[in-house]
Amino acid sequence: MQEWMVAMLVISIMLILRDMAKTIFAGRRARAEEAAAVSESHPQKEKAERYARAFRKLADAFYGMPYRKDYLSAGQVEEILRGAGDEVCGRCYQREICWGERAGELYRHWEIFLRAMEEDDREELQRIRSEWTGMCCRSASYMEKVVEGFRRERENLSWTNRMIEGRLAVAQQLTEISEIMDRMSRELYDISQASPQFQEDLRKRLKKRHVILKQSWVMDKVEGRRQVFLNMRARSGQCVSVTEVAQVLSEACGCVMASAGDGRCVVNGEFHTVHFQEDVSYQVLYDVARLTREEEKVSGDSYAFRQEDDGRFVMCLSDGMGSGMEACRESEEVVELLEQFLESGFSQETAARMINSALVLRGREGMFSTVDICAVDLYTGICEFLKAGASSTFIRRDHWVEAISSESLAAGILQQADFDTTSRKLYHGDYIIMMTDGVLDALPLEREEETMKEIIMETREESPREMSRGILERVLGYSDYRARDDMTVLVAGVWKK
């Protein structure tokens, strides 16, 4: 009887524990489902999406307006000819004949004349002038008025096109803003609570290192790069390095994890959330060598090196038009804007387009800047290049050198800028060499790239610092050691970790 009662008691306790476990896990599952539902219909997410749609509609309204025109319309041509006719032919006794019976023939004749002026076809203009001279005694006066009206309309057309370019620049900015807000609304709730099994395993591991884990969240990107957020503290009176926590997390995740570099190095006695992400596969060393143009105190070239939180290493180089302080201001502004956009998570093409729009809107004649961006994905080794009026970039690998060239215009010239973009896979020991046109222009004409490839291959230095200096010294040998333009050489070496 006693054994039976004990058995019943044990069974009852097991059933109670089972029901309690079901309740606990059901509650957790319900909270997870509720969190997922909230992430899809969160009021802030919906609000961001509404803002994005509003900006997109506003951009569409700008895009729907008339586009730029490169030629005069038929109405403008008719207005020029009517104005010239009123001034020159108003009191002529042959007016009824010329602009009556022969109106169609004259209109076609002078329309051809105006179109030839638009095309700057000198032979056609000379032919029309010689034909018209013998047809009318007032041909010189009429032609003078037509040319005057043409220049006036072309000036008006130029100003109209400038306004249209500004409007398109604003439309493009609004489009980019709407896309950014869409991306933010999608990524805002990508973070989810870690699975109970993962949390429990990690909690046990950290406890052995005197760290108390309160909560953990994970965010898995499309590219497969895991990010983990840990809310934790060390046991009273102790401090544990974030690096040590990263080692424990790496064991739990099955991949190398590292601190995202948010500034916290030690876990102390207070609860804090620390961001970890999957460690990169490559590391980069870099340096620069530069010279200022003779008789100038300030270089018109500007550059920047950046290590982004998303595992990208970015090099930016800009050459302001001309030299001196004004060129320096132009290139510095471009590089600073690039840094700000890239730091905010923009792609290099989006950043370049927004900068180009800003330069077009500013509308300072004759002041343009090249844009040269090289972004290396330190997870995959894929390197993306973007160029706008920039000089060639070179990749050195073992016993060969490849040139990445560009034929696009500098930023700020056209609203619809056509950037040259390409990508390459980098491997252990590769070097990226970027430079401004002042470097290549110092080399023999029509053999600039070939000569630069030879210089790079002959350079025996392995550190980026010595390599950049060695390249610049050899280039100066071709120009009698005189810097006729600003010269800047950036070198970055890529190595497997």
Secondary structure, DSSP 8 states (H G I E B T S, - for coil): -HHHHHHHHHHHHHHHHHHHHHHHHHHHHHHHHHHHHHHHH-HHHHHHHHHHHHHHHHHHHHHTS----SS--HHHHHHHHHHHHHHHSTT-TTHHIIIIITHHHHHHHHHHHHHHHHHT-HHHHHHHHHHHHTT-TTHHHHHHHHHHHHHHHHHHHHHHHHHHHHHHHHHHHHHHHHHHHHHHHHHTT--EE--HHHHHHHHHHHHHTTEEEEEEEEEE-TTS-EEEEEEEEE-TT--EEHHHHHHHHHHHHTS-EEE--SS--EE-SS-EEEEEEE--SEEEEEEEEEE--TT-SS-SEEEEEEE-TTSEEEEEEEEBSSSHHHHHHHHHHHHHHHHHHHHTT--HHHHHHHHHHHHHHH--TT--B-EEEEEEETTT-EEEEEEES---EEEEETTEEEEE------BTS-SS---EEEEEE--TTEEEEEE-HHHHTTS-TT-HHHHHHHHHHH----SHHHHHHHHHHHHHGGGTT--SS-EEEEEEEEEE-
